Amino acid sequence: MTDAKRPDWDTYFLAGAHWVATRADCTRSAVGAILVNAQREVRGTGYNGAPSGVPGCASAAACPRGRHWHDGQMVGWYPVCACGEPWPCPAASAPNSDYGNCTADHAERNAIRHSAERDRQGATLYTTRAPCPFCWTLIRAARIARVVCPTARWTLRYS
């Protein structure tokens, strides 16, 4: 007997990555990642946020990008940036855009860092957002076999 409501492994672990993302300390985008070995055992998790010991982006209002956003504030008929300048503010970054001048460690980096080297080779990294070019470099260096995000799945080959 099969249970039609039971999710496949990719769906299951992507849901876990979304759960991990709830710990993100970013004012712009919450990203979560889970590293799972070939035996489907979680070996590392990570979310985006300032490194340990550095003032948090959301929790300590320390984000250089987060100071520039539009939350609906108006001066008369004109929208205003959170910094007080007219909107669109030239210093603003679009939500969910590349990290740019971000002080945070990325979720993928943290998941890799919080895992043992022996668990990375052949593993699958589940992330709530497609990795940036820097994270792809880390993923390849860790010899992770698959990357799964909500919009795509990649299989990596190594010689």
MARBA-3410 file (N, C-alpha, C, O; in Angstrom, 1 decimal):
159
0.8,-1.2,0.0,0.0,0.0,0.0,0.9,1.2,0.0,1.9,1.3,0.8 ~ 0.6,2.2,-0.8,1.4,3.4,-0.9,0.5,4.6,-0.4,-0.7,4.6,-0.5 ~ 1.2,5.6,0.2,0.5,6.8,0.7,0.7,7.9,-0.3,1.8,8.4,-0.5 ~ -0.4,8.3,-1.0,-0.3,9.3,-2.0,0.0,10.6,-1.5,0.4,11.5,-2.2 ~ -0.1,10.8,-0.2,0.1,12.1,0.5,1.6,12.3,0.9,2.0,13.3,1.3
2.3,11.2,0.9,3.7,11.2,1.3,4.6,11.9,0.2,4.6,11.5,-0.9 ~ 5.4,13.0,0.6,6.1,13.7,-0.4,7.4,12.9,-0.8,7.9,12.1,-0.1 ~ 7.8,13.2,-2.1,9.1,12.6,-2.5,10.2,13.3,-1.7,10.0,14.3,-1.0 ~ 11.4,12.8,-1.8,12.6,13.3,-1.0,12.9,14.7,-1.3,13.2,15.5,-0.4 ~ 12.9,15.1,-2.6,13.2,16.5,-2.9,12.2,17.5,-2.3,12.6,18.5,-1.8
10.9,17.2,-2.4,9.9,18.0,-1.8,10.1,18.1,-0.3,9.9,19.1,0.3 ~ 10.3,16.9,0.3,10.5,16.8,1.8,11.7,17.7,2.2,11.5,18.5,3.2 ~ 12.9,17.6,1.6,14.0,18.3,2.0,13.9,19.8,1.7,14.5,20.7,2.4 ~ 13.2,20.1,0.6,13.0,21.6,0.2,12.2,22.2,1.3,12.4,23.4,1.7 ~ 11.2,21.5,1.8,10.3,22.0,2.9,11.2,22.3,4.1,11.0,23.3,4.8
12.2,21.4,4.4,13.1,21.6,5.5,14.0,22.8,5.3,14.2,23.6,6.2 ~ 14.4,23.1,4.0,15.2,24.3,3.7,14.4,25.6,4.0,14.9,26.6,4.5 ~ 13.1,25.5,3.7,12.2,26.6,4.0,12.1,26.8,5.5,12.0,28.0,6.0 ~ 12.0,25.8,6.2,11.9,25.8,7.7,13.2,26.5,8.2,13.2,27.3,9.1 ~ 14.4,26.0,7.7,15.7,26.6,8.2,15.7,28.1,7.8,16.3,28.9,8.6
15.1,28.5,6.7,15.2,29.9,6.3,14.5,30.8,7.3,14.7,32.0,7.4 ~ 13.6,30.3,8.2,12.9,31.1,9.1,13.9,31.7,10.2,13.5,32.6,10.9 ~ 15.1,31.2,10.3,16.1,31.7,11.2,17.0,32.8,10.5,17.8,33.4,11.2 ~ 16.8,33.1,9.3,17.6,34.1,8.6,17.5,35.4,9.2,16.4,35.8,9.7 ~ 18.6,36.1,9.3,18.6,37.4,9.9,18.9,38.5,8.8,19.8,39.3,8.9
18.1,38.5,7.8,18.2,39.4,6.7,17.0,40.2,6.5,15.9,39.7,6.6 ~ 17.2,41.5,6.2,16.0,42.3,6.0,15.5,42.2,4.6,14.4,42.7,4.3 ~ 16.2,41.6,3.7,15.8,41.6,2.3,15.3,40.2,1.8,14.3,40.2,1.0 ~ 15.9,39.2,2.3,15.5,37.8,1.8,15.9,36.8,2.8,17.1,36.8,3.2 ~ 15.0,35.9,3.1,15.3,34.7,4.0,15.7,33.5,3.1,14.8,33.0,2.4
16.9,33.0,3.3,17.3,31.8,2.5,17.7,30.7,3.4,18.4,31.0,4.4 ~ 17.3,29.5,3.2,17.7,28.4,4.0,18.3,27.3,3.1,18.0,27.2,1.9 ~ 19.2,26.5,3.7,19.8,25.4,2.9,20.0,24.2,3.8,20.3,24.3,5.0 ~ 19.9,23.0,3.3,20.1,21.8,4.0,21.0,20.9,3.1,20.8,20.7,1.9 ~ 22.1,20.4,3.7,22.9,19.4,3.0,22.6,18.0,3.5,22.6,17.7,4.7
22.3,17.1,2.5,21.9,15.8,2.8,22.8,14.8,2.1,23.1,14.9,0.9 ~ 23.3,13.8,2.9,24.3,12.9,2.3,23.5,11.8,1.4,22.3,11.9,1.3 ~ 24.3,11.0,0.8,23.7,10.0,-0.1,22.7,9.0,0.6,21.9,8.4,-0.1 ~ 22.8,8.9,1.9,21.9,8.0,2.6,20.6,8.8,3.1,19.9,8.3,3.9 ~ 20.4,10.0,2.6,19.3,10.8,3.0,19.3,11.2,4.4,18.3,11.3,5.1
20.5,11.5,5.0,20.7,12.0,6.3,21.1,13.4,6.3,22.0,13.8,5.6 ~ 20.4,14.3,7.0,20.8,15.7,7.1,22.2,15.8,7.8,22.4,15.3,8.9 ~ 23.1,16.5,7.1,24.5,16.6,7.6,24.9,18.1,7.9,25.9,18.3,8.4 ~ 24.1,19.0,7.4,24.4,20.4,7.7,23.2,21.3,7.3,22.5,21.0,6.3 ~ 23.0,22.4,8.1,22.0,23.3,7.7,22.6,24.7,7.8,23.6,24.9,8.4
22.0,25.7,7.1,22.5,27.0,7.1,21.4,28.0,6.6,20.5,27.6,5.8 ~ 21.5,29.2,7.1,20.6,30.3,6.7,21.5,31.5,6.5,22.6,31.6,7.0 ~ 20.9,32.5,5.8,21.7,33.7,5.6,21.6,34.7,6.8,20.5,34.8,7.3 ~ 22.7,35.3,7.1,22.8,36.2,8.2,24.2,36.6,8.5,25.2,36.0,8.0 ~ 24.4,37.6,9.3,25.7,38.1,9.6,26.5,37.0,10.4,25.9,36.2,11.1
27.8,36.9,10.2,28.6,35.9,10.9,28.5,36.1,12.4,28.2,37.2,12.9 ~ 28.7,35.0,13.1,28.7,35.1,14.6,29.6,36.2,15.1,30.7,36.3,14.6 ~ 29.1,37.0,16.0,29.9,38.1,16.6,29.8,39.4,15.8,30.2,40.4,16.3 ~ 29.1,39.4,14.7,28.9,40.6,13.9,27.5,41.0,14.1,26.6,40.2,14.1 ~ 27.2,42.3,14.3,25.8,42.7,14.5,24.9,42.3,13.4,25.2,42.4,12.2
23.8,41.7,13.8,22.8,41.1,12.8,22.1,42.1,12.0,21.9,43.3,12.4 ~ 21.8,41.7,10.7,21.2,42.6,9.8,19.8,43.0,10.2,19.5,44.2,10.4 ~ 19.0,42.1,10.5,17.6,42.4,10.9,17.5,42.6,12.4,16.9,43.6,12.9 ~ 18.2,41.8,13.2,18.1,41.9,14.7,18.8,43.1,15.2,18.4,43.6,16.3 ~ 19.8,43.6,14.6,20.6,44.7,15.1,20.5,45.9,14.2,21.2,46.9,14.3
19.7,45.8,13.1,19.5,46.9,12.1,20.9,47.3,11.5,21.1,48.5,11.3 ~ 21.7,46.3,11.3,23.1,46.6,10.8,23.2,46.4,9.3,24.4,46.5,8.8 ~ 22.2,46.1,8.6,22.3,45.8,7.1,22.5,47.1,6.3,21.7,48.0,6.4 ~ 23.6,47.1,5.5,23.8,48.3,4.7,22.7,48.4,3.6,22.4,49.5,3.1 ~ 22.2,47.3,3.1,21.2,47.3,2.1,19.8,47.5,2.7,18.9,48.2,2.1
19.6,47.0,3.9,18.3,47.1,4.5,17.8,48.5,5.0,16.7,48.7,5.3 ~ 18.8,49.4,4.9,18.4,50.8,5.3,17.7,51.5,4.1,17.2,52.6,4.3 ~ 17.7,50.9,3.0,17.1,51.5,1.8,16.0,50.6,1.2,16.3,49.7,0.4 ~ 14.8,50.9,1.5,13.7,50.1,1.0,12.4,51.0,1.2,12.4,52.0,1.9 ~ 11.4,50.6,0.5,10.1,51.4,0.6,9.1,50.5,1.2,8.7,49.4,0.7
8.6,51.0,2.4,7.6,50.2,3.1,6.2,50.8,3.0,5.3,50.5,3.9 ~ 6.0,51.7,2.1,4.7,52.4,1.9,4.6,53.8,2.5,3.6,54.5,2.4 ~ 5.8,54.2,3.1,5.8,55.6,3.7,5.6,56.6,2.5,6.2,56.4,1.4 ~ 4.9,57.6,2.8,4.6,58.7,1.8,4.9,60.0,2.5,4.6,60.2,3.7 ~ 5.3,61.0,1.7,5.4,62.4,2.1,4.5,63.1,1.1,4.9,63.3,-0.1
3.3,63.4,1.5,2.3,63.9,0.5,2.0,62.8,-0.4,1.5,61.7,0.0 ~ 2.2,63.0,-1.7,1.9,62.0,-2.7,3.1,61.3,-3.1,3.1,60.5,-4.1 ~ 4.3,61.5,-2.5,5.5,60.9,-2.9,6.0,59.8,-2.0,6.1,60.0,-0.8 ~ 6.4,58.7,-2.6,7.0,57.6,-1.7,8.3,58.0,-1.2,9.1,58.7,-1.9 ~ 8.7,57.5,0.0,9.9,57.8,0.6,10.7,56.5,1.0,10.0,55.5,1.5
12.0,56.5,0.8,12.8,55.4,1.2,12.9,55.4,2.8,12.7,56.4,3.4 ~ 13.2,54.2,3.3,13.4,54.1,4.8,14.5,55.0,5.3,14.5,55.4,6.5 ~ 15.4,55.4,4.5,16.5,56.4,4.9,16.0,57.8,4.8,16.8,58.7,5.3 ~ 14.8,58.1,4.3,14.3,59.4,4.2,14.4,60.1,2.9,13.8,61.1,2.7 ~ 15.1,59.5,2.0,15.3,60.0,0.6,14.0,59.7,-0.2,13.3,58.7,0.1
13.8,60.5,-1.3,12.7,60.1,-2.2,12.9,58.7,-2.8,14.0,58.3,-3.0 ~ 11.8,58.0,-3.0,11.8,56.7,-3.6,11.6,56.8,-5.1,10.7,57.6,-5.5 ~ 12.3,56.1,-6.0,13.2,55.1,-5.6,14.6,55.7,-5.2,15.1,56.6,-5.9 ~ 15.1,55.2,-4.2,16.4,55.7,-3.6,17.5,55.1,-4.4,17.5,53.9,-4.7 ~ 18.5,55.9,-4.9,19.6,55.3,-5.7,20.4,54.3,-4.9,21.1,53.5,-5.6
20.4,54.3,-3.6,21.2,53.3,-2.8,20.4,52.0,-2.6,21.0,51.1,-2.0 ~ 19.2,51.9,-3.0,18.3,50.8,-2.7,18.7,49.6,-3.6,19.2,49.7,-4.7 ~ 18.5,48.4,-3.1,18.6,47.1,-3.9,17.2,46.5,-3.9,16.4,46.6,-2.9 ~ 16.8,45.9,-5.0,15.5,45.3,-5.1,15.5,44.1,-4.1,16.5,43.4,-4.0 ~ 14.3,43.8,-3.5,14.2,42.6,-2.7,14.5,41.4,-3.5,14.2,41.3,-4.7
15.1,40.4,-2.9,15.5,39.1,-3.6,16.6,39.3,-4.7,16.8,38.4,-5.5 ~ 17.3,40.5,-4.7,18.3,40.7,-5.7,19.6,40.1,-5.2,19.7,39.6,-4.1 ~ 20.6,40.1,-6.0,21.9,39.6,-5.6,22.4,40.3,-4.3,21.9,41.4,-4.0 ~ 23.3,39.7,-3.6,23.7,40.2,-2.3,24.4,41.5,-2.4,24.4,42.3,-1.5 ~ 25.2,41.7,-3.4,25.9,42.9,-3.6,26.8,43.3,-2.4,27.7,42.5,-2.1
26.5,44.4,-1.7,27.3,44.8,-0.5,26.8,44.2,0.8,26.9,44.8,1.8 ~ 26.3,43.0,0.7,25.8,42.3,1.9,26.9,41.9,2.8,27.9,41.4,2.4 ~ 26.6,42.0,4.1,27.5,41.5,5.2,27.2,40.1,5.6,28.0,39.5,6.4 ~ 26.2,39.5,5.1,25.8,38.2,5.6,26.6,37.1,4.9,27.0,37.2,3.8 ~ 26.7,36.0,5.7,27.1,34.7,5.1,25.9,34.1,4.4,24.8,34.2,4.9
26.1,33.4,3.3,25.0,32.8,2.6,24.6,31.5,3.2,25.4,30.8,3.8 ~ 23.4,31.1,3.0,22.8,29.9,3.5,23.6,28.7,3.1,23.9,27.8,3.8 ~ 24.0,28.6,1.8,24.7,27.5,1.2,26.1,27.4,1.9,26.5,26.3,2.2 ~ 26.8,28.5,2.0,28.1,28.5,2.7,28.0,27.9,4.1,28.8,27.1,4.5 ~ 26.9,28.4,4.8,26.8,27.9,6.2,26.5,26.4,6.3,27.0,25.7,7.2
25.6,26.0,5.4,25.3,24.5,5.4,26.5,23.7,5.1,26.8,22.7,5.8 ~ 27.4,24.1,4.2,28.6,23.4,3.9,29.6,23.5,5.0,30.2,22.5,5.4 ~ 29.7,24.7,5.6,30.6,24.9,6.8,30.2,24.0,8.0,31.1,23.6,8.7 ~ 28.9,23.8,8.2,28.4,23.1,9.3,28.3,21.6,9.1,27.6,20.9,9.8 ~ 29.0,21.1,8.0,29.0,19.7,7.7,30.4,19.2,7.7,31.4,20.0,7.6
30.6,17.9,7.9,31.9,17.3,7.8,32.3,17.0,6.4,31.4,16.7,5.5 ~ 33.5,17.1,6.1,34.0,17.0,4.7,33.6,15.6,4.1,33.3,15.5,3.0 ~ 33.7,14.6,4.9,33.3,13.2,4.5,31.8,13.1,4.0,31.5,12.2,3.2 ~ 31.0,14.0,4.5,29.6,13.9,4.2,29.2,14.8,3.0,28.1,14.7,2.5 ~ 30.1,15.5,2.4,29.8,16.4,1.3,29.9,15.8,0.0,29.0,16.0,-0.9
30.9,14.9,-0.2,31.0,14.3,-1.5,29.8,13.4,-1.9,29.5,12.5,-1.1 ~ 29.2,13.7,-3.0,28.0,12.9,-3.4,26.7,13.4,-2.7,25.7,12.8,-3.0 ~ 26.8,14.4,-1.9,25.6,14.9,-1.2,24.7,15.8,-2.1,25.1,16.1,-3.2 ~ 23.5,16.1,-1.6,22.6,17.0,-2.3,22.4,18.2,-1.4,22.2,18.0,-0.2 ~ 22.5,19.4,-2.0,22.2,20.6,-1.3,20.9,21.1,-1.7,20.6,21.4,-2.9
20.0,21.3,-0.7,18.6,21.8,-0.9,18.7,23.3,-0.5,19.1,23.5,0.7 ~ 18.2,24.2,-1.3,18.3,25.6,-1.0,17.0,26.3,-1.5,16.4,25.9,-2.5 ~ 16.6,27.3,-0.8,15.3,28.0,-1.1,15.5,29.0,-2.2,14.5,29.6,-2.7 ~ 16.7,29.1,-2.7,17.0,30.1,-3.7,18.2,29.6,-4.5,19.1,29.0,-4.0 ~ 18.2,29.9,-5.8,19.3,29.4,-6.7,20.6,30.0,-6.1,20.7,31.2,-5.8
21.7,29.2,-6.0,22.9,29.7,-5.5,23.6,30.8,-6.4,23.4,30.9,-7.6 ~ 24.3,31.8,-5.7,25.0,32.8,-6.4,26.3,32.2,-7.0,26.6,31.1,-6.6 ~ 27.0,32.9,-7.8,28.2,32.4,-8.4,29.3,32.0,-7.3,30.0,31.0,-7.5 ~ 29.4,32.8,-6.2,30.3,32.5,-5.2,30.0,31.2,-4.5,30.8,30.3,-4.3 ~ 28.7,30.9,-4.3,28.3,29.7,-3.6,28.5,28.5,-4.6,28.8,27.4,-4.1
28.3,28.7,-5.9,28.5,27.6,-6.8,30.0,27.2,-6.7,30.3,26.0,-6.9 ~ 30.9,28.1,-6.5,32.3,27.8,-6.4,32.5,26.9,-5.2,33.2,25.9,-5.2 ~ 31.9,27.2,-4.0,32.0,26.4,-2.8,31.3,25.1,-3.0,31.9,24.1,-2.6 ~ 30.2,25.0,-3.7,29.5,23.8,-3.9,30.4,22.8,-4.7,30.5,21.6,-4.4 ~ 31.0,23.3,-5.8,31.9,22.5,-6.6,33.1,22.0,-5.8,33.5,20.9,-5.9
33.7,22.9,-5.1,34.9,22.6,-4.3,34.5,21.5,-3.2,35.4,20.7,-2.9 ~ 33.3,21.5,-2.7,32.9,20.5,-1.8,32.5,19.2,-2.4,32.2,18.2,-1.8 ~ 32.5,19.2,-3.8,32.1,18.0,-4.6,30.7,17.5,-4.3,30.4,16.3,-4.2 ~ 29.8,18.4,-4.1,28.4,18.1,-3.9,27.8,17.7,-5.2,28.1,18.3,-6.2 ~ 27.0,16.6,-5.2,26.6,16.0,-6.5,25.3,16.6,-7.1,25.2,16.7,-8.3
24.4,17.1,-6.2,23.2,17.7,-6.7,22.9,19.0,-5.9,23.2,19.1,-4.8 ~ 22.2,19.9,-6.6,21.7,21.1,-6.0,20.2,21.2,-6.4,19.9,21.1,-7.6 ~ 19.3,21.4,-5.4,17.9,21.4,-5.7,17.4,22.7,-5.0,17.6,23.0,-3.9 ~ 16.7,23.5,-5.8,16.0,24.7,-5.3,14.6,24.6,-5.9,14.3,23.8,-6.7 ~ 13.7,25.5,-5.4,12.3,25.4,-5.9,12.1,25.5,-7.4,11.1,25.0,-7.9
13.0,26.2,-8.1,12.8,26.4,-9.5,13.7,25.5,-10.4,13.5,25.5,-11.6 ~ 14.6,24.8,-9.9,15.6,24.0,-10.7,16.3,22.9,-9.9,16.3,22.9,-8.7 ~ 16.8,22.0,-10.7,17.6,20.9,-10.1,18.8,20.7,-11.0,18.7,20.7,-12.2 ~ 20.0,20.6,-10.4,21.2,20.5,-11.1,22.0,19.2,-10.6,22.0,18.9,-9.4 ~ 22.5,18.5,-11.6,23.4,17.4,-11.2,24.8,17.8,-11.7,25.0,18.1,-12.8
25.8,17.7,-10.8,27.1,18.1,-11.1,28.0,16.8,-11.3,27.8,15.8,-10.7 ~ 28.9,16.9,-12.3,29.7,15.8,-12.7,31.2,16.2,-12.4,31.6,17.4,-12.6 ~ 31.9,15.3,-11.8,33.4,15.6,-11.5,34.2,14.5,-12.2,33.8,13.3,-12.3 ~ 35.4,14.9,-12.7,36.3,13.9,-13.3,37.3,13.5,-12.4,38.2,12.7,-12.7
END
